[in-house]
Amino acid sequence: VQLQASGGGLVQAGKSLRLSCTASGSIASIDTVSWYRQQSENEREFLASIRSTGVRKYAASVRDRITISRGNAETVYLQMDNLRPEDTAVYYCHQEDSRGRGSWGQGTQVTVSS
């Protein structure tokens, strides 16, 4: 499975942004799609996930400002509201099958100006 993350850009604080993660290949094998972000040289931080069953999980730190959703079989979105400068990061999507095998997309840069 190959993943393509898109939708990043430069936005002002307080604005919203919707990121897209589009899968290709053996998409029927996907069990969970997750969004992470990485700031500078920090470790990737988990933000949200959605399973094929529809079950969602969120990181407590961003729970009140983000929503993960599925558009169609190929695409998962991450809606981010009330963005803050500290949300500036590269955002990655990750997919995993039921056996725990997964892959990453290439990342999309989000920059929030104050």
Biopython code that builds the backbone (N, CA, C, O; Angstrom):
import numpy as np
from Bio.PDB.StructureBuilder import StructureBuilder

atoms = [
    (1, "VAL", "N", (0.846, -1.195, 0.000)),
    (1, "VAL", "CA", (0.000, 0.000, 0.000)),
    (1, "VAL", "C", (0.876, 1.237, 0.000)),
    (1, "VAL", "O", (1.822, 1.343, 0.781)),
    (2, "GLN", "N", (0.554, 2.169, -0.881)),
    (2, "GLN", "CA", (1.276, 3.442, -0.928)),
    (2, "GLN", "C", (0.338, 4.543, -0.440)),
    (2, "GLN", "O", (-0.861, 4.532, -0.719)),
    (3, "LEU", "N", (0.910, 5.485, 0.291)),
    (3, "LEU", "CA", (0.126, 6.579, 0.852)),
    (3, "LEU", "C", (0.633, 7.910, 0.331)),
    (3, "LEU", "O", (1.837, 8.104, 0.162)),
    (4, "GLN", "N", (-0.288, 8.822, 0.077)),
    (4, "GLN", "CA", (0.051, 10.169, -0.362)),
    (4, "GLN", "C", (-0.663, 11.156, 0.550)),
    (4, "GLN", "O", (-1.891, 11.242, 0.546)),
    (5, "ALA", "N", (0.108, 11.892, 1.327)),
    (5, "ALA", "CA", (-0.465, 12.931, 2.186)),
    (5, "ALA", "C", (-0.426, 14.262, 1.455)),
    (5, "ALA", "O", (0.542, 14.570, 0.759)),
    (6, "SER", "N", (-1.477, 15.044, 1.615)),
    (6, "SER", "CA", (-1.543, 16.347, 0.960)),
    (6, "SER", "C", (-2.419, 17.282, 1.778)),
    (6, "SER", "O", (-3.075, 16.871, 2.735)),
    (7, "GLY", "N", (-2.416, 18.550, 1.379)),
    (7, "GLY", "CA", (-3.272, 19.522, 2.030)),
    (7, "GLY", "C", (-2.560, 20.472, 2.972)),
    (7, "GLY", "O", (-3.180, 21.387, 3.515)),
    (8, "GLY", "N", (-1.272, 20.270, 3.173)),
    (8, "GLY", "CA", (-0.529, 21.157, 4.047)),
    (8, "GLY", "C", (-0.322, 22.523, 3.404)),
    (8, "GLY", "O", (-0.641, 22.730, 2.234)),
    (9, "GLY", "N", (0.212, 23.443, 4.186)),
    (9, "GLY", "CA", (0.474, 24.773, 3.677)),
    (9, "GLY", "C", (0.727, 25.745, 4.801)),
    (9, "GLY", "O", (0.933, 25.361, 5.952)),
    (10, "LEU", "N", (0.708, 27.020, 4.440)),
    (10, "LEU", "CA", (0.920, 28.102, 5.409)),
    (10, "LEU", "C", (-0.432, 28.719, 5.753)),
    (10, "LEU", "O", (-1.155, 29.178, 4.869)),
    (11, "VAL", "N", (-0.767, 28.727, 7.037)),
    (11, "VAL", "CA", (-2.027, 29.306, 7.482)),
    (11, "VAL", "C", (-1.794, 30.183, 8.703)),
    (11, "VAL", "O", (-0.792, 30.036, 9.404)),
    (12, "GLN", "N", (-2.719, 31.087, 8.947)),
    (12, "GLN", "CA", (-2.630, 31.937, 10.118)),
    (12, "GLN", "C", (-3.199, 31.223, 11.339)),
    (12, "GLN", "O", (-4.068, 30.359, 11.215)),
    (13, "ALA", "N", (-2.717, 31.580, 12.481)),
    (13, "ALA", "CA", (-3.240, 31.026, 13.721)),
    (13, "ALA", "C", (-4.743, 31.284, 13.809)),
    (13, "ALA", "O", (-5.237, 32.349, 13.437)),
    (14, "GLY", "N", (-5.448, 30.281, 14.311)),
    (14, "GLY", "CA", (-6.894, 30.372, 14.431)),
    (14, "GLY", "C", (-7.662, 29.814, 13.252)),
    (14, "GLY", "O", (-8.864, 29.566, 13.345)),
    (15, "LYS", "N", (-6.970, 29.618, 12.148)),
    (15, "LYS", "CA", (-7.612, 29.088, 10.948)),
    (15, "LYS", "C", (-7.671, 27.566, 10.979)),
    (15, "LYS", "O", (-7.159, 26.920, 11.893)),
    (16, "SER", "N", (-8.319, 27.010, 9.941)),
    (16, "SER", "CA", (-8.472, 25.559, 9.840)),
    (16, "SER", "C", (-7.760, 25.034, 8.595)),
    (16, "SER", "O", (-7.467, 25.773, 7.656)),
    (17, "LEU", "N", (-7.500, 23.753, 8.626)),
    (17, "LEU", "CA", (-6.850, 23.085, 7.503)),
    (17, "LEU", "C", (-7.339, 21.646, 7.476)),
    (17, "LEU", "O", (-7.542, 21.031, 8.523)),
    (18, "ARG", "N", (-7.525, 21.114, 6.275)),
    (18, "ARG", "CA", (-7.879, 19.706, 6.156)),
    (18, "ARG", "C", (-6.813, 18.978, 5.352)),
    (18, "ARG", "O", (-6.544, 19.317, 4.200)),
    (19, "LEU", "N", (-6.221, 17.992, 5.965)),
    (19, "LEU", "CA", (-5.227, 17.157, 5.310)),
    (19, "LEU", "C", (-5.897, 15.914, 4.749)),
    (19, "LEU", "O", (-6.883, 15.418, 5.294)),
    (20, "SER", "N", (-5.340, 15.421, 3.649)),
    (20, "SER", "CA", (-5.857, 14.210, 3.021)),
    (20, "SER", "C", (-4.764, 13.158, 2.963)),
    (20, "SER", "O", (-3.592, 13.471, 2.755)),
    (21, "CYS", "N", (-5.156, 11.928, 3.147)),
    (21, "CYS", "CA", (-4.259, 10.782, 3.000)),
    (21, "CYS", "C", (-4.928, 9.831, 2.020)),
    (21, "CYS", "O", (-5.964, 9.238, 2.321)),
    (22, "THR", "N", (-4.327, 9.692, 0.847)),
    (22, "THR", "CA", (-4.900, 8.868, -0.202)),
    (22, "THR", "C", (-4.067, 7.619, -0.388)),
    (22, "THR", "O", (-2.850, 7.694, -0.556)),
    (23, "ALA", "N", (-4.716, 6.482, -0.357)),
    (23, "ALA", "CA", (-4.035, 5.203, -0.471)),
    (23, "ALA", "C", (-4.216, 4.623, -1.866)),
    (23, "ALA", "O", (-5.225, 4.853, -2.532)),
    (24, "SER", "N", (-3.217, 3.870, -2.283)),
    (24, "SER", "CA", (-3.303, 3.133, -3.531)),
    (24, "SER", "C", (-2.676, 1.769, -3.328)),
    (24, "SER", "O", (-1.906, 1.569, -2.389)),
    (25, "GLY", "N", (-2.997, 0.844, -4.191)),
    (25, "GLY", "CA", (-2.492, -0.512, -4.041)),
    (25, "GLY", "C", (-3.536, -1.399, -3.390)),
    (25, "GLY", "O", (-4.717, -1.322, -3.729)),
    (26, "SER", "N", (-3.118, -2.226, -2.473)),
    (26, "SER", "CA", (-4.013, -3.194, -1.828)),
    (26, "SER", "C", (-4.787, -2.544, -0.687)),
    (26, "SER", "O", (-4.609, -2.892, 0.480)),
    (27, "ILE", "N", (-5.633, -1.611, -1.040)),
    (27, "ILE", "CA", (-6.322, -0.833, -0.015)),
    (27, "ILE", "C", (-7.310, -1.678, 0.783)),
    (27, "ILE", "O", (-7.669, -1.309, 1.901)),
    (28, "ALA", "N", (-7.749, -2.790, 0.235)),
    (28, "ALA", "CA", (-8.681, -3.646, 0.971)),
    (28, "ALA", "C", (-8.037, -4.257, 2.202)),
    (28, "ALA", "O", (-8.737, -4.710, 3.107)),
    (29, "SER", "N", (-6.701, -4.275, 2.248)),
    (29, "SER", "CA", (-6.005, -4.866, 3.385)),
    (29, "SER", "C", (-5.838, -3.901, 4.548)),
    (29, "SER", "O", (-5.429, -4.305, 5.636)),
    (30, "ILE", "N", (-6.152, -2.629, 4.329)),
    (30, "ILE", "CA", (-5.925, -1.614, 5.362)),
    (30, "ILE", "C", (-6.905, -1.801, 6.513)),
    (30, "ILE", "O", (-8.117, -1.885, 6.313)),
    (31, "ASP", "N", (-6.348, -1.866, 7.732)),
    (31, "ASP", "CA", (-7.194, -1.942, 8.919)),
    (31, "ASP", "C", (-7.285, -0.608, 9.633)),
    (31, "ASP", "O", (-8.362, -0.190, 10.058)),
    (32, "THR", "N", (-6.142, 0.059, 9.763)),
    (32, "THR", "CA", (-6.091, 1.309, 10.516)),
    (32, "THR", "C", (-5.286, 2.345, 9.743)),
    (32, "THR", "O", (-4.218, 2.048, 9.208)),
    (33, "VAL", "N", (-5.813, 3.563, 9.692)),
    (33, "VAL", "CA", (-5.063, 4.702, 9.154)),
    (33, "VAL", "C", (-4.886, 5.711, 10.276)),
    (33, "VAL", "O", (-5.835, 6.062, 10.978)),
    (34, "SER", "N", (-3.665, 6.164, 10.426)),
    (34, "SER", "CA", (-3.348, 7.082, 11.520)),
    (34, "SER", "C", (-2.660, 8.318, 10.974)),
    (34, "SER", "O", (-2.052, 8.298, 9.904)),
    (35, "TRP", "N", (-2.773, 9.396, 11.741)),
    (35, "TRP", "CA", (-2.035, 10.618, 11.445)),
    (35, "TRP", "C", (-1.044, 10.891, 12.587)),
    (35, "TRP", "O", (-1.371, 10.753, 13.766)),
    (36, "TYR", "N", (0.152, 11.274, 12.205)),
    (36, "TYR", "CA", (1.209, 11.661, 13.140)),
    (36, "TYR", "C", (1.762, 12.999, 12.670)),
    (36, "TYR", "O", (1.503, 13.438, 11.549)),
    (37, "ARG", "N", (2.517, 13.627, 13.534)),
    (37, "ARG", "CA", (3.269, 14.806, 13.120)),
    (37, "ARG", "C", (4.649, 14.761, 13.749)),
    (37, "ARG", "O", (4.862, 14.141, 14.791)),
    (38, "GLN", "N", (5.578, 15.433, 13.090)),
    (38, "GLN", "CA", (6.960, 15.493, 13.578)),
    (38, "GLN", "C", (7.442, 16.927, 13.508)),
    (38, "GLN", "O", (7.400, 17.566, 12.456)),
    (39, "GLN", "N", (7.896, 17.414, 14.636)),
    (39, "GLN", "CA", (8.401, 18.771, 14.740)),
    (39, "GLN", "C", (9.912, 18.717, 14.884)),
    (39, "GLN", "O", (10.434, 18.136, 15.835)),
    (40, "SER", "N", (10.604, 19.319, 13.942)),
    (40, "SER", "CA", (12.063, 19.326, 13.911)),
    (40, "SER", "C", (12.582, 17.908, 14.066)),
    (40, "SER", "O", (12.209, 17.018, 13.302)),
    (41, "GLU", "N", (13.443, 17.697, 15.056)),
    (41, "GLU", "CA", (14.049, 16.374, 15.223)),
    (41, "GLU", "C", (13.368, 15.565, 16.318)),
    (41, "GLU", "O", (13.896, 14.547, 16.767)),
    (42, "ASN", "N", (12.189, 16.024, 16.747)),
    (42, "ASN", "CA", (11.453, 15.257, 17.753)),
    (42, "ASN", "C", (10.925, 13.958, 17.160)),
    (42, "ASN", "O", (10.918, 13.776, 15.943)),
    (43, "GLU", "N", (10.493, 13.083, 18.011)),
    (43, "GLU", "CA", (9.861, 11.848, 17.559)),
    (43, "GLU", "C", (8.487, 12.165, 16.961)),
    (43, "GLU", "O", (7.876, 13.186, 17.276)),
    (44, "ARG", "N", (8.031, 11.286, 16.113)),
    (44, "ARG", "CA", (6.700, 11.459, 15.553)),
    (44, "ARG", "C", (5.660, 11.293, 16.654)),
    (44, "ARG", "O", (5.719, 10.377, 17.473)),
    (45, "GLU", "N", (4.722, 12.204, 16.636)),
    (45, "GLU", "CA", (3.690, 12.259, 17.664)),
    (45, "GLU", "C", (2.368, 11.765, 17.095)),
    (45, "GLU", "O", (1.910, 12.257, 16.063)),
    (46, "PHE", "N", (1.767, 10.812, 17.750)),
    (46, "PHE", "CA", (0.472, 10.295, 17.326)),
    (46, "PHE", "C", (-0.602, 11.362, 17.524)),
    (46, "PHE", "O", (-0.635, 12.044, 18.548)),
    (47, "LEU", "N", (-1.479, 11.496, 16.528)),
    (47, "LEU", "CA", (-2.572, 12.455, 16.626)),
    (47, "LEU", "C", (-3.943, 11.776, 16.646)),
    (47, "LEU", "O", (-4.774, 12.056, 17.510)),
    (48, "ALA", "N", (-4.165, 10.882, 15.684)),
    (48, "ALA", "CA", (-5.486, 10.279, 15.567)),
    (48, "ALA", "C", (-5.400, 9.051, 14.688)),
    (48, "ALA", "O", (-4.489, 8.913, 13.871)),
    (49, "SER", "N", (-6.364, 8.157, 14.866)),
    (49, "SER", "CA", (-6.455, 6.976, 14.015)),
    (49, "SER", "C", (-7.917, 6.632, 13.787)),
    (49, "SER", "O", (-8.799, 6.996, 14.566)),
    (50, "ILE", "N", (-8.142, 5.920, 12.693)),
    (50, "ILE", "CA", (-9.479, 5.427, 12.388)),
    (50, "ILE", "C", (-9.342, 4.022, 11.835)),
    (50, "ILE", "O", (-8.542, 3.772, 10.934)),
    (51, "ARG", "N", (-10.122, 3.116, 12.377)),
    (51, "ARG", "CA", (-10.080, 1.731, 11.935)),
    (51, "ARG", "C", (-11.124, 1.495, 10.842)),
    (51, "ARG", "O", (-12.010, 2.320, 10.617)),
    (52, "SER", "N", (-10.999, 0.371, 10.183)),
    (52, "SER", "CA", (-11.962, 0.021, 9.135)),
    (52, "SER", "C", (-13.368, -0.137, 9.709)),
    (52, "SER", "O", (-14.355, -0.026, 8.981)),
    (53, "THR", "N", (-13.460, -0.391, 10.997)),
    (53, "THR", "CA", (-14.758, -0.507, 11.665)),
    (53, "THR", "C", (-15.371, 0.857, 11.956)),
    (53, "THR", "O", (-16.547, 0.965, 12.303)),
    (54, "GLY", "N", (-14.550, 1.903, 11.807)),
    (54, "GLY", "CA", (-15.029, 3.251, 12.109)),
    (54, "GLY", "C", (-14.608, 3.764, 13.473)),
    (54, "GLY", "O", (-14.845, 4.927, 13.796)),
    (55, "VAL", "N", (-13.989, 2.913, 14.275)),
    (55, "VAL", "CA", (-13.560, 3.329, 15.610)),
    (55, "VAL", "C", (-12.419, 4.343, 15.488)),
    (55, "VAL", "O", (-11.455, 4.130, 14.753)),
    (56, "ARG", "N", (-12.551, 5.429, 16.211)),
    (56, "ARG", "CA", (-11.562, 6.508, 16.181)),
    (56, "ARG", "C", (-10.842, 6.634, 17.526)),
    (56, "ARG", "O", (-11.417, 6.375, 18.583)),
    (57, "LYS", "N", (-9.607, 7.026, 17.460)),
    (57, "LYS", "CA", (-8.843, 7.360, 18.658)),
    (57, "LYS", "C", (-8.155, 8.695, 18.428)),
    (57, "LYS", "O", (-7.769, 9.027, 17.307)),
    (58, "TYR", "N", (-8.008, 9.463, 19.517)),
    (58, "TYR", "CA", (-7.364, 10.767, 19.433)),
    (58, "TYR", "C", (-6.356, 10.928, 20.554)),
    (58, "TYR", "O", (-6.524, 10.385, 21.646)),
    (59, "ALA", "N", (-5.300, 11.687, 20.264)),
    (59, "ALA", "CA", (-4.379, 12.084, 21.313)),
    (59, "ALA", "C", (-5.064, 13.137, 22.172)),
    (59, "ALA", "O", (-5.741, 14.027, 21.655)),
    (60, "ALA", "N", (-4.890, 13.035, 23.458)),
    (60, "ALA", "CA", (-5.554, 13.949, 24.381)),
    (60, "ALA", "C", (-5.162, 15.403, 24.126)),
    (60, "ALA", "O", (-5.963, 16.314, 24.337)),
    (61, "SER", "N", (-3.933, 15.612, 23.676)),
    (61, "SER", "CA", (-3.418, 16.974, 23.514)),
    (61, "SER", "C", (-4.112, 17.749, 22.398)),
    (61, "SER", "O", (-4.109, 18.980, 22.407)),
    (62, "VAL", "N", (-4.712, 17.036, 21.429)),
    (62, "VAL", "CA", (-5.326, 17.717, 20.288)),
    (62, "VAL", "C", (-6.777, 17.314, 20.082)),
    (62, "VAL", "O", (-7.407, 17.724, 19.107)),
    (63, "ARG", "N", (-7.298, 16.529, 20.977)),
    (63, "ARG", "CA", (-8.633, 15.934, 20.820)),
    (63, "ARG", "C", (-9.708, 16.970, 20.521)),
    (63, "ARG", "O", (-10.630, 16.712, 19.747)),
    (64, "ASP", "N", (-9.590, 18.132, 21.131)),
    (64, "ASP", "CA", (-10.662, 19.124, 20.985)),
    (64, "ASP", "C", (-10.543, 19.954, 19.712)),
    (64, "ASP", "O", (-11.405, 20.788, 19.433)),
    (65, "ARG", "N", (-9.478, 19.733, 18.936)),
    (65, "ARG", "CA", (-9.261, 20.574, 17.757)),
    (65, "ARG", "C", (-9.127, 19.790, 16.453)),
    (65, "ARG", "O", (-9.011, 20.397, 15.389)),
    (66, "ILE", "N", (-9.140, 18.480, 16.507)),
    (66, "ILE", "CA", (-8.972, 17.707, 15.277)),
    (66, "ILE", "C", (-10.079, 16.672, 15.144)),
    (66, "ILE", "O", (-10.671, 16.227, 16.127)),
    (67, "THR", "N", (-10.339, 16.303, 13.882)),
    (67, "THR", "CA", (-11.313, 15.262, 13.578)),
    (67, "THR", "C", (-10.759, 14.408, 12.451)),
    (67, "THR", "O", (-10.355, 14.926, 11.410)),
    (68, "ILE", "N", (-10.741, 13.110, 12.659)),
    (68, "ILE", "CA", (-10.332, 12.188, 11.601)),
    (68, "ILE", "C", (-11.589, 11.580, 11.003)),
    (68, "ILE", "O", (-12.530, 11.229, 11.715)),
    (69, "SER", "N", (-11.587, 11.463, 9.677)),
    (69, "SER", "CA", (-12.759, 10.905, 9.014)),
    (69, "SER", "C", (-12.343, 10.204, 7.734)),
    (69, "SER", "O", (-11.242, 10.396, 7.218)),
    (70, "ARG", "N", (-13.258, 9.389, 7.243)),
    (70, "ARG", "CA", (-12.983, 8.644, 6.017)),
    (70, "ARG", "C", (-13.851, 9.207, 4.905)),
    (70, "ARG", "O", (-15.069, 9.311, 5.047)),
    (71, "GLY", "N", (-13.213, 9.571, 3.793)),
    (71, "GLY", "CA", (-13.976, 10.111, 2.680)),
    (71, "GLY", "C", (-14.540, 9.016, 1.793)),
    (71, "GLY", "O", (-15.729, 9.001, 1.474)),
    (72, "ASN", "N", (-13.672, 8.107, 1.403)),
    (72, "ASN", "CA", (-14.073, 6.947, 0.606)),
    (72, "ASN", "C", (-13.087, 5.834, 0.935)),
    (72, "ASN", "O", (-12.335, 5.939, 1.905)),
    (73, "ALA", "N", (-13.083, 4.798, 0.158)),
    (73, "ALA", "CA", (-12.207, 3.666, 0.475)),
    (73, "ALA", "C", (-10.733, 4.049, 0.428)),
    (73, "ALA", "O", (-9.904, 3.415, 1.082)),
    (74, "GLU", "N", (-10.402, 5.087, -0.346)),
    (74, "GLU", "CA", (-8.994, 5.436, -0.547)),
    (74, "GLU", "C", (-8.507, 6.577, 0.326)),
    (74, "GLU", "O", (-7.298, 6.738, 0.498)),
    (75, "THR", "N", (-9.403, 7.368, 0.878)),
    (75, "THR", "CA", (-8.989, 8.636, 1.477)),
    (75, "THR", "C", (-9.445, 8.788, 2.913)),
    (75, "THR", "O", (-10.594, 8.516, 3.261)),
    (76, "VAL", "N", (-8.508, 9.232, 3.733)),
    (76, "VAL", "CA", (-8.801, 9.583, 5.129)),
    (76, "VAL", "C", (-8.384, 11.040, 5.324)),
    (76, "VAL", "O", (-7.328, 11.463, 4.855)),
    (77, "TYR", "N", (-9.226, 11.794, 6.019)),
    (77, "TYR", "CA", (-8.965, 13.204, 6.241)),
    (77, "TYR", "C", (-8.596, 13.470, 7.696)),
    (77, "TYR", "O", (-8.970, 12.728, 8.605)),
    (78, "LEU", "N", (-7.852, 14.551, 7.881)),
    (78, "LEU", "CA", (-7.599, 15.073, 9.223)),
    (78, "LEU", "C", (-7.983, 16.547, 9.189)),
    (78, "LEU", "O", (-7.278, 17.367, 8.601)),
    (79, "GLN", "N", (-9.102, 16.876, 9.823)),
    (79, "GLN", "CA", (-9.552, 18.258, 9.932)),
    (79, "GLN", "C", (-8.933, 18.873, 11.177)),
    (79, "GLN", "O", (-9.070, 18.340, 12.278)),
    (80, "MET", "N", (-8.266, 19.977, 10.999)),
    (80, "MET", "CA", (-7.622, 20.652, 12.121)),
    (80, "MET", "C", (-8.172, 22.065, 12.238)),
    (80, "MET", "O", (-8.116, 22.840, 11.283)),
    (81, "ASP", "N", (-8.693, 22.391, 13.383)),
    (81, "ASP", "CA", (-9.305, 23.699, 13.621)),
    (81, "ASP", "C", (-8.524, 24.483, 14.660)),
    (81, "ASP", "O", (-7.759, 23.922, 15.444)),
    (82, "ASN", "N", (-8.733, 25.796, 14.648)),
    (82, "ASN", "CA", (-8.090, 26.674, 15.618)),
    (82, "ASN", "C", (-6.589, 26.386, 15.713)),
    (82, "ASN", "O", (-6.050, 26.156, 16.795)),
    (83, "LEU", "N", (-5.937, 26.405, 14.561)),
    (83, "LEU", "CA", (-4.515, 26.065, 14.516)),
    (83, "LEU", "C", (-3.678, 27.061, 15.295)),
    (83, "LEU", "O", (-4.000, 28.247, 15.370)),
    (84, "ARG", "N", (-2.595, 26.559, 15.874)),
    (84, "ARG", "CA", (-1.677, 27.351, 16.685)),
    (84, "ARG", "C", (-0.281, 27.251, 16.094)),
    (84, "ARG", "O", (0.017, 26.280, 15.399)),
    (85, "PRO", "N", (0.583, 28.225, 16.349)),
    (85, "PRO", "CA", (1.965, 28.136, 15.842)),
    (85, "PRO", "C", (2.661, 26.838, 16.258)),
    (85, "PRO", "O", (3.494, 26.318, 15.515)),
    (86, "GLU", "N", (2.330, 26.320, 17.422)),
    (86, "GLU", "CA", (2.968, 25.077, 17.875)),
    (86, "GLU", "C", (2.476, 23.841, 17.125)),
    (86, "GLU", "O", (2.989, 22.743, 17.335)),
    (87, "ASP", "N", (1.487, 24.015, 16.254)),
    (87, "ASP", "CA", (1.056, 22.914, 15.388)),
    (87, "ASP", "C", (1.945, 22.788, 14.151)),
    (87, "ASP", "O", (1.802, 21.844, 13.374)),
    (88, "THR", "N", (2.851, 23.730, 13.972)),
    (88, "THR", "CA", (3.763, 23.670, 12.839)),
    (88, "THR", "C", (4.586, 22.390, 12.898)),
    (88, "THR", "O", (5.267, 22.119, 13.887)),
    (89, "ALA", "N", (4.514, 21.610, 11.826)),
    (89, "ALA", "CA", (5.186, 20.310, 11.789)),
    (89, "ALA", "C", (5.000, 19.702, 10.411)),
    (89, "ALA", "O", (4.259, 20.218, 9.574)),
    (90, "VAL", "N", (5.687, 18.599, 10.198)),
    (90, "VAL", "CA", (5.401, 17.764, 9.035)),
    (90, "VAL", "C", (4.397, 16.709, 9.487)),
    (90, "VAL", "O", (4.610, 16.025, 10.488)),
    (91, "TYR", "N", (3.321, 16.584, 8.755)),
    (91, "TYR", "CA", (2.243, 15.659, 9.109)),
    (91, "TYR", "C", (2.313, 14.434, 8.201)),
    (91, "TYR", "O", (2.397, 14.544, 6.978)),
    (92, "TYR", "N", (2.276, 13.270, 8.837)),
    (92, "TYR", "CA", (2.394, 12.003, 8.119)),
    (92, "TYR", "C", (1.151, 11.148, 8.357)),
    (92, "TYR", "O", (0.543, 11.191, 9.427)),
    (93, "CYS", "N", (0.792, 10.376, 7.339)),
    (93, "CYS", "CA", (-0.212, 9.350, 7.568)),
    (93, "CYS", "C", (0.450, 7.979, 7.510)),
    (93, "CYS", "O", (1.483, 7.791, 6.868)),
    (94, "HIS", "N", (-0.158, 7.052, 8.181)),
    (94, "HIS", "CA", (0.371, 5.687, 8.311)),
    (94, "HIS", "C", (-0.788, 4.718, 8.174)),
    (94, "HIS", "O", (-1.886, 4.970, 8.671)),
    (95, "GLN", "N", (-0.535, 3.612, 7.496)),
    (95, "GLN", "CA", (-1.565, 2.596, 7.394)),
    (95, "GLN", "C", (-1.026, 1.281, 7.934)),
    (95, "GLN", "O", (0.174, 1.012, 7.878)),
    (96, "GLU", "N", (-1.927, 0.475, 8.452)),
    (96, "GLU", "CA", (-1.535, -0.788, 9.049)),
    (96, "GLU", "C", (-2.603, -1.825, 8.753)),
    (96, "GLU", "O", (-3.797, -1.531, 8.811)),
    (97, "ASP", "N", (-2.171, -3.041, 8.435)),
    (97, "ASP", "CA", (-3.156, -4.098, 8.214)),
    (97, "ASP", "C", (-3.424, -4.836, 9.517)),
    (97, "ASP", "O", (-2.884, -4.478, 10.563)),
    (98, "SER", "N", (-4.238, -5.842, 9.453)),
    (98, "SER", "CA", (-4.650, -6.554, 10.669)),
    (98, "SER", "C", (-3.508, -7.339, 11.308)),
    (98, "SER", "O", (-3.611, -7.762, 12.459)),
    (99, "ARG", "N", (-2.414, -7.536, 10.558)),
    (99, "ARG", "CA", (-1.261, -8.249, 11.102)),
    (99, "ARG", "C", (-0.198, -7.299, 11.623)),
    (99, "ARG", "O", (0.864, -7.740, 12.062)),
    (100, "GLY", "N", (-0.471, -5.995, 11.581)),
    (100, "GLY", "CA", (0.494, -5.028, 12.081)),
    (100, "GLY", "C", (1.517, -4.566, 11.072)),
    (100, "GLY", "O", (2.428, -3.815, 11.420)),
    (101, "ARG", "N", (1.394, -4.992, 9.843)),
    (101, "ARG", "CA", (2.311, -4.538, 8.796)),
    (101, "ARG", "C", (1.804, -3.210, 8.275)),
    (101, "ARG", "O", (0.613, -3.038, 8.017)),
    (102, "GLY", "N", (2.739, -2.261, 8.124)),
    (102, "GLY", "CA", (2.293, -0.937, 7.739)),
    (102, "GLY", "C", (3.274, -0.190, 6.863)),
    (102, "GLY", "O", (4.348, -0.694, 6.534)),
    (103, "SER", "N", (2.888, 1.020, 6.489)),
    (103, "SER", "CA", (3.746, 1.884, 5.690)),
    (103, "SER", "C", (3.362, 3.336, 5.939)),
    (103, "SER", "O", (2.257, 3.643, 6.388)),
    (104, "TRP", "N", (4.309, 4.218, 5.633)),
    (104, "TRP", "CA", (4.133, 5.653, 5.838)),
    (104, "TRP", "C", (3.979, 6.368, 4.508)),
    (104, "TRP", "O", (4.498, 5.923, 3.484)),
    (105, "GLY", "N", (3.257, 7.483, 4.533)),
    (105, "GLY", "CA", (3.264, 8.408, 3.427)),
    (105, "GLY", "C", (4.465, 9.324, 3.553)),
    (105, "GLY", "O", (5.234, 9.215, 4.507)),
    (106, "GLN", "N", (4.634, 10.236, 2.587)),
    (106, "GLN", "CA", (5.845, 11.048, 2.547)),
    (106, "GLN", "C", (5.777, 12.287, 3.424)),
    (106, "GLN", "O", (6.808, 12.929, 3.622)),
    (107, "GLY", "N", (4.638, 12.654, 3.953)),
    (107, "GLY", "CA", (4.525, 13.822, 4.822)),
    (107, "GLY", "C", (4.128, 15.077, 4.072)),
    (107, "GLY", "O", (4.454, 15.244, 2.897)),
    (108, "THR", "N", (3.420, 15.956, 4.764)),
    (108, "THR", "CA", (3.020, 17.244, 4.214)),
    (108, "THR", "C", (3.274, 18.312, 5.269)),
    (108, "THR", "O", (2.906, 18.143, 6.431)),
    (109, "GLN", "N", (3.891, 19.392, 4.872)),
    (109, "GLN", "CA", (4.301, 20.448, 5.809)),
    (109, "GLN", "C", (3.122, 21.360, 6.141)),
    (109, "GLN", "O", (2.416, 21.839, 5.253)),
    (110, "VAL", "N", (2.929, 21.585, 7.414)),
    (110, "VAL", "CA", (1.961, 22.564, 7.896)),
    (110, "VAL", "C", (2.710, 23.625, 8.679)),
    (110, "VAL", "O", (3.441, 23.311, 9.619)),
    (111, "THR", "N", (2.531, 24.872, 8.295)),
    (111, "THR", "CA", (3.165, 25.985, 8.986)),
    (111, "THR", "C", (2.089, 26.958, 9.421)),
    (111, "THR", "O", (1.296, 27.435, 8.608)),
    (112, "VAL", "N", (2.071, 27.247, 10.712)),
    (112, "VAL", "CA", (1.062, 28.148, 11.267)),
    (112, "VAL", "C", (1.758, 29.420, 11.734)),
    (112, "VAL", "O", (2.641, 29.379, 12.592)),
    (113, "SER", "N", (1.359, 30.531, 11.171)),
    (113, "SER", "CA", (1.965, 31.813, 11.539)),
    (113, "SER", "C", (1.135, 32.504, 12.621)),
    (113, "SER", "O", (-0.086, 32.363, 12.680)),
    (114, "SER", "N", (1.823, 33.244, 13.461)),
    (114, "SER", "CA", (1.137, 33.924, 14.573)),
    (114, "SER", "C", (0.625, 35.283, 14.149)),
    (114, "SER", "O", (0.023, 35.994, 14.953)),
]
sb = StructureBuilder()
sb.init_structure("model")
sb.init_model(0)
sb.init_chain("A")
sb.init_seg("    ")
for serial, (resi, resn, name, xyz) in enumerate(atoms, 1):
    if name == "N":
        sb.init_residue(resn, " ", resi, " ")
    sb.init_atom(name, np.array(xyz, "f"), 0.0, 1.0, " ", f" {name:<3s}", serial, name[0])
structure = sb.get_structure()
